[in-house]
Amino acid sequence: MSASTTPKIRLRGLSKAFGAKQVLDGVDLDIQAGHGMVILGGSGSGKSVTIKSILGLIQPDAGIIEIDGRNVLAMNRREREELNDRIGMLFQNAALFDSLPVWENVCFKPLAQKRMTRAQARDKAAEVLAQVGLAGSVGDLYPGELSGGMQKRVGLARAIAGNPEIIFFDEPTTGLDPIMGAVIDGLIVDCVKRLGATAVSITHDMASARRIGDTAAMIHKGRIVWTGPAATLGETGNAMVDQFARGEREGPITMELRK
Ligand SMILES: Nc1ncnc2c1ncn2[C@@H]1O[C@H](COP(=O)(O)OP(=O)(O)OP(=O)(O)O)[C@@H](O)[C@H]1O
């Protein structure tokens, strides 16, 4: 395989069970460099487990995870940490530290790794906050003083602060009103484009999926059952994907499977 066709992220046969429950049952997925991939699937279908496996937070039972063609499951701790420095993550509900001001949240990682002085971190935080449309003065506020939309922006600022090559977004618009959701999606697209990053998102919000995804993949019963252009969601011709995207009760995905 030539370098130009090596996917940024390549999953093969990824499997993970928790007790008797087989959550991932052979996930195969290629995510090309610079692309936006949206992972869809019902609640509990294993979307977060997939992302956590790529991040090294969950050890899969079997399968291959490659980033830039390198087997990440075989990496030692130092290699894994170096890799994680090239990855950003926007957690669900932004996951900010309530006891720290915004600027320390944004530069949490470089401060913890002592790669920046506090003065440098303040300047860097102001620079990145501006990229997500927030005034530098927001840096001195605490997360509890921010609206949900502002918290998401701060989470996004933290995710991009290290100029990552890969960014994961876990339900970036959940809990936001539709307009703020669209604003956050716009910022995500802008930031990802500016960085030239590969973006992997989980979302239940189809409007958001179409905005932030180039490609969508649907996970069902522990496997990827469809991949295709995110713009076609709802009209893909795949009955399962279209039922999911349109939120229809009737279709191949039965209530029995959704318990
Ligand atoms: N650390 C864990 N220990 C035990 N079970 C787990 C663990 N992590 C996830 N699971 C189980 O794996 C299944 C898939 O979870 P996951 O969080 O990946 O779902 P999801 O597709 O992201 O769902 P949602 O859309 O509801 O967030 C669930 O049944 C969950 O309970």
The ligand as an SDF file (V2000), in Angstrom:
LIG
                    3D

 31 33  0  0  0  0  0  0  0  0999 V2000
  -16.1590    0.2050   30.7410 N   0  0  0  0  0  0  0  0  0  0  0  0
  -17.2620   -0.4990   30.4710 C   0  0  0  0  0  0  0  0  0  0  0  0
  -17.6280   -1.5480   31.2290 N   0  0  0  0  0  0  0  0  0  0  0  0
  -18.7260   -2.2810   30.9420 C   0  0  0  0  0  0  0  0  0  0  0  0
  -19.5560   -2.0290   29.9030 N   0  0  0  0  0  0  0  0  0  0  0  0
  -19.2460   -0.9890   29.1200 C   0  0  0  0  0  0  0  0  0  0  0  0
  -18.1000   -0.1680   29.3570 C   0  0  0  0  0  0  0  0  0  0  0  0
  -18.0570    0.7850   28.3890 N   0  0  0  0  0  0  0  0  0  0  0  0
  -19.1320    0.5790   27.6040 C   0  0  0  0  0  0  0  0  0  0  0  0
  -19.8390   -0.4850   28.0350 N   0  0  0  0  0  0  0  0  0  0  0  0
  -21.0460   -1.0210   27.4000 C   0  0  0  0  0  0  0  0  0  0  0  0
  -20.8160   -1.1220   26.0170 O   0  0  0  0  0  0  0  0  0  0  0  0
  -21.9960   -0.8040   25.3030 C   0  0  0  0  0  0  0  0  0  0  0  0
  -21.6930    0.2640   24.2680 C   0  0  0  0  0  0  0  0  0  0  0  0
  -21.3780    1.4860   24.9390 O   0  0  0  0  0  0  0  0  0  0  0  0
  -21.0080    2.8180   24.1820 P   0  0  0  0  0  0  0  0  0  0  0  0
  -20.7750    3.8360   25.2590 O   0  0  0  0  0  0  0  0  0  0  0  0
  -19.9230    2.5970   23.2090 O   0  0  0  0  0  0  0  0  0  0  0  0
  -22.3420    3.1290   23.4140 O   0  0  0  0  0  0  0  0  0  0  0  0
  -22.6570    4.3170   22.4160 P   0  0  0  0  0  0  0  0  0  0  0  0
  -22.9160    3.7090   21.0870 O   0  0  0  0  0  0  0  0  0  0  0  0
  -21.5970    5.3560   22.4930 O   0  0  0  0  0  0  0  0  0  0  0  0
  -24.0350    4.8070   23.0240 O   0  0  0  0  0  0  0  0  0  0  0  0
  -24.7090    6.2530   23.2910 P   0  0  0  0  0  0  0  0  0  0  0  0
  -25.1690    6.7110   21.9500 O   0  0  0  0  0  0  0  0  0  0  0  0
  -25.8590    5.9200   24.1760 O   0  0  0  0  0  0  0  0  0  0  0  0
  -23.6630    7.1170   23.9270 O   0  0  0  0  0  0  0  0  0  0  0  0
  -23.0500   -0.3960   26.3250 C   0  0  0  0  0  0  0  0  0  0  0  0
  -23.8890   -1.5040   26.5840 O   0  0  0  0  0  0  0  0  0  0  0  0
  -22.2330   -0.0830   27.5390 C   0  0  0  0  0  0  0  0  0  0  0  0
  -22.9520   -0.3520   28.7230 O   0  0  0  0  0  0  0  0  0  0  0  0
  1  2  1  0
  2  3  1  0
  2  7  2  0
  3  4  2  0
  4  5  1  0
  5  6  2  0
  6  7  1  0
  6 10  1  0
  7  8  1  0
  8  9  2  0
  9 10  1  0
 10 11  1  0
 11 12  1  0
 11 30  1  0
 12 13  1  0
 13 14  1  0
 13 28  1  0
 14 15  1  0
 15 16  1  0
 16 17  2  0
 16 18  1  0
 16 19  1  0
 19 20  1  0
 20 21  2  0
 20 22  1  0
 20 23  1  0
 23 24  1  0
 24 25  2  0
 24 26  1  0
 24 27  1  0
 28 29  1  0
 28 30  1  0
 30 31  1  0
M  END
$$$$
